[in-house]
Amino acid sequence: MPQDTKETVTRQLAAVLFASLARRDQRSKGEQYLRGLLQAQGRKSIRNIAANVGGPTAEQGLHHFISSSTWDWMPVRQALAHYLAHVEAARAWVVQPISIPKAGEHSVGVHRGLDPRLGSFRGQRAFGVWHATGELNVPVNWRLYLPGSWVRDDTRRRRADIPDTADEQTLEDCAAAAFLTTASSWGLPPRPVVLNTDVRRVQHTLGQFTDAGVPVIARISGASQLAVDDPELSARVGGVLEALEILDSAKKLRRPVEWTEKTGQLDVRRSSLAVAVRVGCTDPGNSRTPSADGARHLVLLGEWRHPQHCPGALWVTNMTSVPASALLRLTKLGCRVERESAAAGKSAGLKDYEGRTFRGWHRHITLASAAHAVTTLTDMADTADNRTSRSA
């Protein structure tokens, strides 16, 4: 990427992001750390970052800036979100999980568990809220999952500098809170949320978004129990079935939907079969009985890439009046963000913080998100310039 474009984007973004920092030296350190993330090759450790922007003399200052300084990362994240919205309005907010492998036991939030994609896993888990347009996909907020083994251990809390406000949550509640407790209050234009993580407690999790007036679409498993509420499936209405069984009954209602997949610099047109079925939740205490509140009105979305195979993706949403075609295209933003999250974990250093504290983790990942924004905005500017040159 041309260095002049990258430099312009870096300067502009740094001026906006670090305006909330009270002291000049903090603003200077913020820009220095951002530049180090962009320049460092390989792992984005503080030592490697410092080596690219000042050498050994810079390392101690940057370490203090991330781990021990007093600046608040939330205004920086909010400024990033507003800056991106000004460049290009989001089509959706994508809540994307990230798993960060760790070998030791002292990094904040580290634990053993099962990851849906990695299997047996040891490390940290977090959820990023991504501004997503298809072209401009950048995380603007983060929530670190803290299991009970950390929240209930006073010694661990003290050593990791975990604030008193951090409490124990399930992974699903952590994913929902990543958006609902912060981004929704930032004064940004309302957009749907794509909850790109497996949801098991459908009524509980989607209910939080419905109560907040936020449209949401969430991944579910084929074994999720739902009440059929669609007149097109009259023989099934009122019954409680697994999601896969409901979709199997609705195969005759499938329709082709075209969507676009980004492959390198090319937009490739794809097609899937999709169907949307009206459903409701079941009473958490009795999986065979519709919930007493009438089962919150929802829609089950299924997608088939091959008509003879099982659905490749299952989603449930509170957007009951949106066509299946529009819902499916919305979920593709989640697929795009998932790929970019994996790439940015390496290129921007989202997974590279080596410190042990809660505040240090949040400050590093905030600036790593800004580094990803610089790279993405630079690529977009260069692509636009190339198009202009070809058309001239």
One Martini backbone bead per residue (centre of mass of N, CA, C, O) as a GRO file, in nm:
protein
  392
    1MET     BB    1   0.097   0.036   0.021
    2PRO     BB    2   0.091   0.353   0.010
    3GLN     BB    3   0.245   0.562   0.237
    4ASP     BB    4   0.082   0.826   0.206
    5THR     BB    5  -0.194   0.708   0.270
    6LYS     BB    6  -0.128   0.579   0.543
    7GLU     BB    7  -0.033   0.841   0.682
    8THR     BB    8  -0.295   1.000   0.657
    9VAL     BB    9  -0.477   0.802   0.810
   10THR     BB   10  -0.318   0.794   1.074
   11ARG     BB   11  -0.337   1.094   1.148
   12GLN     BB   12  -0.643   1.126   1.142
   13LEU     BB   13  -0.716   0.903   1.347
   14ALA     BB   14  -0.541   0.991   1.587
   15ALA     BB   15  -0.677   1.269   1.633
   16VAL     BB   16  -0.952   1.140   1.712
   17LEU     BB   17  -0.891   0.914   1.926
   18PHE     BB   18  -0.688   1.107   2.128
   19ALA     BB   19  -0.865   1.356   2.230
   20SER     BB   20  -0.948   1.229   2.523
   21LEU     BB   21  -0.670   1.268   2.614
   22ALA     BB   22  -0.537   1.472   2.854
   23ARG     BB   23  -0.240   1.424   2.758
   24ARG     BB   24   0.017   1.465   2.544
   25ASP     BB   25   0.179   1.204   2.609
   26GLN     BB   26  -0.059   1.014   2.556
   27ARG     BB   27  -0.108   1.088   2.261
   28SER     BB   28   0.175   1.010   2.170
   29LYS     BB   29   0.167   0.713   2.262
   30GLY     BB   30  -0.076   0.627   2.095
   31GLU     BB   31   0.055   0.677   1.817
   32GLN     BB   32   0.304   0.503   1.861
   33TYR     BB   33   0.157   0.234   1.901
   34LEU     BB   34   0.007   0.233   1.633
   35ARG     BB   35   0.263   0.235   1.454
   36GLY     BB   36   0.385  -0.024   1.567
   37LEU     BB   37   0.159  -0.215   1.474
   38LEU     BB   38   0.203  -0.146   1.163
   39GLN     BB   39   0.528  -0.222   1.155
   40ALA     BB   40   0.530  -0.481   1.284
   41GLN     BB   41   0.660  -0.799   1.274
   42GLY     BB   42   0.466  -1.022   1.374
   43ARG     BB   43   0.455  -1.007   1.689
   44LYS     BB   44   0.269  -0.764   1.902
   45SER     BB   45   0.468  -0.677   2.105
   46ILE     BB   46   0.601  -0.434   2.291
   47ARG     BB   47   0.890  -0.485   2.199
   48ASN     BB   48   0.832  -0.486   1.893
   49ILE     BB   49   0.703  -0.211   1.879
   50ALA     BB   50   0.942  -0.045   1.996
   51ALA     BB   51   1.154  -0.127   1.775
   52ASN     BB   52   0.983   0.062   1.551
   53VAL     BB   53   0.961   0.353   1.755
   54GLY     BB   54   1.257   0.356   1.963
   55GLY     BB   55   1.326   0.118   2.116
   56PRO     BB   56   1.425   0.052   2.437
   57THR     BB   57   1.334   0.343   2.537
   58ALA     BB   58   1.016   0.283   2.463
   59GLU     BB   59   0.917   0.034   2.623
   60GLN     BB   60   0.846   0.142   2.907
   61GLY     BB   61   0.641   0.358   2.818
   62LEU     BB   62   0.443   0.161   2.671
   63HIS     BB   63   0.388  -0.025   2.907
   64HIS     BB   64   0.260   0.192   3.086
   65PHE     BB   65   0.037   0.288   2.887
   66ILE     BB   66  -0.109   0.004   2.894
   67SER     BB   67  -0.093  -0.106   3.209
   68SER     BB   68  -0.081   0.188   3.410
   69SER     BB   69  -0.247   0.387   3.308
   70THR     BB   70  -0.552   0.615   3.304
   71TRP     BB   71  -0.678   0.567   3.045
   72ASP     BB   72  -0.974   0.558   2.854
   73TRP     BB   73  -1.105   0.337   2.609
   74MET     BB   74  -1.404   0.415   2.540
   75PRO     BB   75  -1.370   0.690   2.386
   76VAL     BB   76  -1.198   0.563   2.162
   77ARG     BB   77  -1.412   0.369   2.055
   78GLN     BB   78  -1.629   0.579   1.995
   79ALA     BB   79  -1.462   0.741   1.794
   80LEU     BB   80  -1.427   0.511   1.593
   81ALA     BB   81  -1.727   0.463   1.531
   82HIS     BB   82  -1.784   0.753   1.422
   83TYR     BB   83  -1.575   0.759   1.200
   84LEU     BB   84  -1.687   0.518   1.036
   85ALA     BB   85  -1.975   0.631   0.997
   86HIS     BB   86  -1.872   0.870   0.821
   87VAL     BB   87  -1.753   0.701   0.592
   88GLU     BB   88  -1.954   0.433   0.653
   89ALA     BB   89  -2.236   0.296   0.698
   90ALA     BB   90  -2.367   0.057   0.865
   91ARG     BB   91  -2.542  -0.249   0.820
   92ALA     BB   92  -2.401  -0.380   1.079
   93TRP     BB   93  -2.363  -0.558   1.382
   94VAL     BB   94  -2.093  -0.771   1.471
   95VAL     BB   95  -2.074  -1.050   1.684
   96GLN     BB   96  -1.741  -1.171   1.750
   97PRO     BB   97  -1.558  -1.429   1.823
   98ILE     BB   98  -1.254  -1.486   2.027
   99SER     BB   99  -0.960  -1.693   2.037
  100ILE     BB  100  -0.682  -1.709   2.288
  101PRO     BB  101  -0.412  -1.865   2.318
  102LYS     BB  102  -0.270  -2.012   2.628
  103ALA     BB  103  -0.018  -2.147   2.839
  104GLY     BB  104  -0.081  -2.006   3.084
  105GLU     BB  105  -0.246  -1.877   3.409
  106HIS     BB  106  -0.227  -1.531   3.427
  107SER     BB  107  -0.408  -1.447   3.220
  108VAL     BB  108  -0.681  -1.287   3.184
  109GLY     BB  109  -0.936  -1.540   3.167
  110VAL     BB  110  -0.803  -1.798   3.172
  111HIS     BB  111  -0.909  -2.123   3.027
  112ARG     BB  112  -1.092  -2.413   3.009
  113GLY     BB  113  -1.240  -2.552   2.699
  114LEU     BB  114  -1.490  -2.535   2.442
  115ASP     BB  115  -1.457  -2.497   2.099
  116PRO     BB  116  -1.644  -2.509   1.814
  117ARG     BB  117  -1.359  -2.503   1.628
  118LEU     BB  118  -1.109  -2.612   1.830
  119GLY     BB  119  -1.210  -2.739   2.078
  120SER     BB  120  -0.992  -2.791   2.285
  121PHE     BB  121  -0.925  -2.520   2.526
  122ARG     BB  122  -0.667  -2.260   2.600
  123GLY     BB  123  -0.772  -1.937   2.726
  124GLN     BB  124  -0.917  -1.670   2.569
  125ARG     BB  125  -1.231  -1.486   2.562
  126ALA     BB  126  -1.413  -1.291   2.314
  127PHE     BB  127  -1.606  -0.992   2.207
  128GLY     BB  128  -1.677  -0.834   1.904
  129VAL     BB  129  -1.773  -0.517   1.769
  130TRP     BB  130  -1.870  -0.476   1.431
  131HIS     BB  131  -1.825  -0.274   1.172
  132ALA     BB  132  -2.050  -0.343   0.890
  133THR     BB  133  -2.040  -0.344   0.505
  134GLY     BB  134  -1.810  -0.547   0.352
  135GLU     BB  135  -1.561  -0.338   0.339
  136LEU     BB  136  -1.608  -0.209   0.636
  137ASN     BB  137  -1.432  -0.397   0.891
  138VAL     BB  138  -1.454  -0.307   1.243
  139PRO     BB  139  -1.364  -0.301   1.563
  140VAL     BB  140  -1.523  -0.108   1.851
  141ASN     BB  141  -1.571  -0.350   2.061
  142TRP     BB  142  -1.518  -0.513   2.394
  143ARG     BB  143  -1.548  -0.846   2.559
  144LEU     BB  144  -1.438  -1.017   2.835
  145TYR     BB  145  -1.428  -1.333   2.945
  146LEU     BB  146  -1.533  -1.428   3.289
  147PRO     BB  147  -1.499  -1.669   3.483
  148GLY     BB  148  -1.553  -1.783   3.800
  149SER     BB  149  -1.243  -1.836   3.862
  150TRP     BB  150  -1.208  -1.512   3.859
  151VAL     BB  151  -1.447  -1.362   4.001
  152ARG     BB  152  -1.424  -1.541   4.287
  153ASP     BB  153  -1.111  -1.445   4.299
  154ASP     BB  154  -0.949  -1.212   4.476
  155THR     BB  155  -0.656  -1.253   4.391
  156ARG     BB  156  -0.695  -1.246   4.085
  157ARG     BB  157  -0.831  -0.973   4.067
  158ARG     BB  158  -0.597  -0.808   4.181
  159ARG     BB  159  -0.368  -0.894   3.982
  160ALA     BB  160  -0.560  -0.816   3.718
  161ASP     BB  161  -0.734  -0.560   3.763
  162ILE     BB  162  -1.035  -0.611   3.831
  163PRO     BB  163  -1.319  -0.471   3.833
  164ASP     BB  164  -1.607  -0.450   4.025
  165THR     BB  165  -1.809  -0.457   3.766
  166ALA     BB  166  -1.709  -0.739   3.716
  167ASP     BB  167  -1.890  -1.027   3.623
  168GLU     BB  168  -2.057  -1.312   3.599
  169GLN     BB  169  -2.085  -1.503   3.286
  170THR     BB  170  -2.198  -1.607   3.014
  171LEU     BB  171  -2.126  -1.626   2.690
  172GLU     BB  172  -2.396  -1.512   2.588
  173ASP     BB  173  -2.405  -1.260   2.775
  174CYS     BB  174  -2.138  -1.145   2.676
  175ALA     BB  175  -2.224  -1.103   2.382
  176ALA     BB  176  -2.463  -0.915   2.438
  177ALA     BB  177  -2.309  -0.699   2.614
  178ALA     BB  178  -2.114  -0.590   2.403
  179PHE     BB  179  -2.357  -0.418   2.291
  180LEU     BB  180  -2.581  -0.328   2.509
  181THR     BB  181  -2.377  -0.164   2.722
  182THR     BB  182  -2.263   0.044   2.479
  183ALA     BB  183  -2.315   0.087   2.166
  184SER     BB  184  -2.624   0.169   2.210
  185SER     BB  185  -2.511   0.456   2.367
  186TRP     BB  186  -2.343   0.622   2.120
  187GLY     BB  187  -2.535   0.753   1.892
  188LEU     BB  188  -2.599   0.552   1.672
  189PRO     BB  189  -2.725   0.416   1.417
  190PRO     BB  190  -2.957   0.193   1.368
  191ARG     BB  191  -2.882  -0.162   1.369
  192PRO     BB  192  -2.835  -0.466   1.311
  193VAL     BB  193  -2.763  -0.778   1.476
  194VAL     BB  194  -2.493  -1.014   1.447
  195LEU     BB  195  -2.488  -1.323   1.614
  196ASN     BB  196  -2.175  -1.497   1.566
  197THR     BB  197  -2.297  -1.720   1.776
  198ASP     BB  198  -2.385  -1.969   1.972
  199VAL     BB  199  -2.731  -2.027   2.053
  200ARG     BB  200  -2.939  -2.171   2.317
  201ARG     BB  201  -3.091  -1.931   2.469
  202VAL     BB  202  -3.317  -1.788   2.294
  203GLN     BB  203  -3.514  -1.630   2.473
  204HIS     BB  204  -3.306  -1.486   2.652
  205THR     BB  205  -3.121  -1.353   2.435
  206LEU     BB  206  -3.331  -1.223   2.237
  207GLY     BB  207  -3.488  -1.077   2.461
  208GLN     BB  208  -3.280  -0.854   2.518
  209PHE     BB  209  -3.313  -0.717   2.238
  210THR     BB  210  -3.620  -0.677   2.231
  211ASP     BB  211  -3.635  -0.502   2.493
  212ALA     BB  212  -3.428  -0.285   2.345
  213GLY     BB  213  -3.508  -0.260   2.029
  214VAL     BB  214  -3.321  -0.485   1.882
  215PRO     BB  215  -3.219  -0.613   1.601
  216VAL     BB  216  -3.176  -0.977   1.551
  217ILE     BB  217  -2.929  -1.233   1.453
  218ALA     BB  218  -2.882  -1.590   1.527
  219ARG     BB  219  -2.712  -1.857   1.600
  220ILE     BB  220  -2.794  -2.209   1.566
  221SER     BB  221  -2.887  -2.521   1.629
  222GLY     BB  222  -3.053  -2.807   1.517
  223ALA     BB  223  -3.152  -2.877   1.833
  224SER     BB  224  -3.335  -2.656   1.865
  225GLN     BB  225  -3.621  -2.558   2.037
  226LEU     BB  226  -3.933  -2.504   1.856
  227ALA     BB  227  -4.224  -2.330   1.774
  228VAL     BB  228  -4.470  -2.365   1.554
  229ASP     BB  229  -4.599  -2.050   1.355
  230ASP     BB  230  -4.679  -2.149   1.050
  231PRO     BB  231  -4.923  -2.164   0.807
  232GLU     BB  232  -4.746  -2.332   0.593
  233LEU     BB  233  -4.738  -2.546   0.859
  234SER     BB  234  -5.021  -2.660   0.964
  235ALA     BB  235  -4.944  -2.954   1.072
  236ARG     BB  236  -4.727  -2.809   1.294
  237VAL     BB  237  -4.881  -2.625   1.455
  238GLY     BB  238  -4.776  -2.616   1.804
  239GLY     BB  239  -4.525  -2.758   1.772
  240VAL     BB  240  -4.224  -2.914   1.906
  241LEU     BB  241  -3.909  -2.868   1.744
  242GLU     BB  242  -3.646  -2.908   1.574
  243ALA     BB  243  -3.496  -2.708   1.354
  244LEU     BB  244  -3.432  -2.924   1.138
  245GLU     BB  245  -3.724  -3.035   1.121
  246ILE     BB  246  -3.858  -2.776   1.028
  247LEU     BB  247  -3.689  -2.739   0.767
  248ASP     BB  248  -3.767  -3.007   0.639
  249SER     BB  249  -4.076  -2.922   0.618
  250ALA     BB  250  -3.977  -2.647   0.433
  251LYS     BB  251  -3.849  -2.720   0.152
  252LYS     BB  252  -4.082  -2.624  -0.048
  253LEU     BB  253  -4.013  -2.304   0.036
  254ARG     BB  254  -3.772  -2.268  -0.115
  255ARG     BB  255  -3.538  -2.009  -0.226
  256PRO     BB  256  -3.348  -1.831  -0.426
  257VAL     BB  257  -3.031  -1.663  -0.335
  258GLU     BB  258  -2.844  -1.384  -0.395
  259TRP     BB  259  -2.486  -1.328  -0.344
  260THR     BB  260  -2.185  -1.174  -0.213
  261GLU     BB  261  -1.837  -1.259  -0.250
  262LYS     BB  262  -1.526  -1.197  -0.118
  263THR     BB  263  -1.233  -1.239  -0.344
  264GLY     BB  264  -1.029  -1.043  -0.267
  265GLN     BB  265  -1.101  -0.809  -0.529
  266LEU     BB  266  -1.354  -0.988  -0.572
  267ASP     BB  267  -1.694  -1.020  -0.682
  268VAL     BB  268  -1.886  -1.306  -0.604
  269ARG     BB  269  -2.146  -1.482  -0.722
  270ARG     BB  270  -2.406  -1.632  -0.534
  271SER     BB  271  -2.608  -1.930  -0.434
  272SER     BB  272  -2.906  -2.000  -0.244
  273LEU     BB  273  -3.112  -2.168  -0.028
  274ALA     BB  274  -3.416  -2.034   0.131
  275VAL     BB  275  -3.586  -2.011   0.459
  276ALA     BB  276  -3.875  -1.875   0.638
  277VAL     BB  277  -3.991  -1.943   0.976
  278ARG     BB  278  -4.235  -1.934   1.199
  279VAL     BB  279  -4.166  -1.888   1.550
  280GLY     BB  280  -4.106  -2.010   1.885
  281CYS     BB  281  -4.060  -2.042   2.202
  282THR     BB  282  -3.980  -2.217   2.493
  283ASP     BB  283  -4.007  -2.338   2.789
  284PRO     BB  284  -3.736  -2.380   2.992
  285GLY     BB  285  -3.893  -2.610   3.176
  286ASN     BB  286  -4.034  -2.704   2.883
  287SER     BB  287  -3.947  -2.822   2.569
  288ARG     BB  288  -4.272  -2.905   2.486
  289THR     BB  289  -4.359  -2.600   2.565
  290PRO     BB  290  -4.487  -2.322   2.517
  291SER     BB  291  -4.461  -2.023   2.619
  292ALA     BB  292  -4.652  -1.817   2.822
  293ASP     BB  293  -4.587  -1.548   2.634
  294GLY     BB  294  -4.626  -1.684   2.334
  295ALA     BB  295  -4.374  -1.684   2.213
  296ARG     BB  296  -4.169  -1.518   2.080
  297HIS     BB  297  -4.150  -1.368   1.786
  298LEU     BB  298  -4.007  -1.561   1.520
  299VAL     BB  299  -3.736  -1.653   1.287
  300LEU     BB  300  -3.642  -1.919   1.081
  301LEU     BB  301  -3.325  -1.971   0.920
  302GLY     BB  302  -3.235  -2.132   0.611
  303GLU     BB  303  -2.938  -2.282   0.447
  304TRP     BB  304  -2.854  -2.396   0.107
  305ARG     BB  305  -2.590  -2.496  -0.101
  306HIS     BB  306  -2.725  -2.788  -0.111
  307PRO     BB  307  -3.027  -2.939  -0.170
  308GLN     BB  308  -2.940  -3.242  -0.045
  309HIS     BB  309  -2.853  -3.118   0.205
  310CYS     BB  310  -2.798  -2.981   0.481
  311PRO     BB  311  -2.803  -2.716   0.647
  312GLY     BB  312  -2.536  -2.480   0.686
  313ALA     BB  313  -2.743  -2.268   0.824
  314LEU     BB  314  -2.872  -2.133   1.141
  315TRP     BB  315  -3.135  -1.896   1.222
  316VAL     BB  316  -3.251  -1.638   1.452
  317THR     BB  317  -3.525  -1.386   1.460
  318ASN     BB  318  -3.699  -1.061   1.527
  319MET     BB  319  -3.732  -1.016   1.203
  320THR     BB  320  -4.048  -1.085   1.082
  321SER     BB  321  -4.064  -0.876   0.806
  322VAL     BB  322  -3.814  -0.999   0.675
  323PRO     BB  323  -3.683  -1.130   0.420
  324ALA     BB  324  -3.491  -1.398   0.347
  325SER     BB  325  -3.290  -1.254   0.159
  326ALA     BB  326  -3.204  -1.029   0.360
  327LEU     BB  327  -3.114  -1.214   0.590
  328LEU     BB  328  -2.894  -1.368   0.442
  329ARG     BB  329  -2.717  -1.122   0.367
  330LEU     BB  330  -2.664  -1.046   0.660
  331THR     BB  331  -2.505  -1.307   0.742
  332LYS     BB  332  -2.258  -1.249   0.547
  333LEU     BB  333  -2.124  -1.046   0.735
  334GLY     BB  334  -2.035  -1.259   0.939
  335CYS     BB  335  -1.849  -1.415   0.749
  336ARG     BB  336  -1.659  -1.179   0.686
  337VAL     BB  337  -1.573  -1.116   0.978
  338GLU     BB  338  -1.454  -1.391   1.046
  339ARG     BB  339  -1.220  -1.368   0.844
  340GLU     BB  340  -1.104  -1.093   0.943
  341SER     BB  341  -1.046  -1.178   1.233
  342ALA     BB  342  -0.830  -1.388   1.166
  343ALA     BB  343  -0.640  -1.189   1.018
  344ALA     BB  344  -0.620  -0.960   1.241
  345GLY     BB  345  -0.488  -1.133   1.462
  346LYS     BB  346  -0.212  -1.096   1.302
  347SER     BB  347  -0.181  -0.806   1.163
  348ALA     BB  348  -0.291  -0.633   1.437
  349GLY     BB  349  -0.283  -0.797   1.727
  350LEU     BB  350  -0.539  -0.912   1.887
  351LYS     BB  351  -0.363  -1.179   2.019
  352ASP     BB  352  -0.073  -1.026   2.147
  353TYR     BB  353  -0.112  -0.995   2.441
  354GLU     BB  354   0.125  -1.044   2.730
  355GLY     BB  355  -0.020  -0.959   2.952
  356ARG     BB  356  -0.237  -0.977   3.270
  357THR     BB  357  -0.439  -0.743   3.244
  358PHE     BB  358  -0.741  -0.602   3.193
  359ARG     BB  359  -0.654  -0.313   3.102
  360GLY     BB  360  -0.431  -0.395   2.905
  361TRP     BB  361  -0.603  -0.557   2.713
  362HIS     BB  362  -0.801  -0.326   2.632
  363ARG     BB  363  -0.589  -0.130   2.520
  364HIS     BB  364  -0.462  -0.305   2.305
  365ILE     BB  365  -0.725  -0.386   2.142
  366THR     BB  366  -0.799  -0.099   2.068
  367LEU     BB  367  -0.537  -0.038   1.897
  368ALA     BB  368  -0.564  -0.283   1.709
  369SER     BB  369  -0.827  -0.184   1.585
  370ALA     BB  370  -0.706   0.075   1.467
  371ALA     BB  371  -0.503  -0.068   1.283
  372HIS     BB  372  -0.718  -0.206   1.112
  373ALA     BB  373  -0.846   0.055   1.014
  374VAL     BB  374  -0.608   0.166   0.858
  375THR     BB  375  -0.578  -0.066   0.658
  376THR     BB  376  -0.867  -0.058   0.542
  377LEU     BB  377  -0.876   0.243   0.454
  378THR     BB  378  -0.634   0.226   0.266
  379ASP     BB  379  -0.741   0.010   0.073
  380MET     BB  380  -0.991   0.172  -0.013
  381ALA     BB  381  -0.842   0.418  -0.130
  382ASP     BB  382  -0.673   0.263  -0.341
  383THR     BB  383  -0.910   0.137  -0.493
  384ALA     BB  384  -1.042   0.405  -0.575
  385ASP     BB  385  -0.797   0.515  -0.734
  386ASN     BB  386  -0.780   0.283  -0.942
  387ARG     BB  387  -1.060   0.329  -1.063
  388THR     BB  388  -1.010   0.621  -1.155
  389SER     BB  389  -0.769   0.560  -1.342
  390ARG     BB  390  -0.921   0.359  -1.536
  391SER     BB  391  -1.157   0.580  -1.613
  392ALA     BB  392  -0.966   0.819  -1.737
   0.00000   0.00000   0.00000
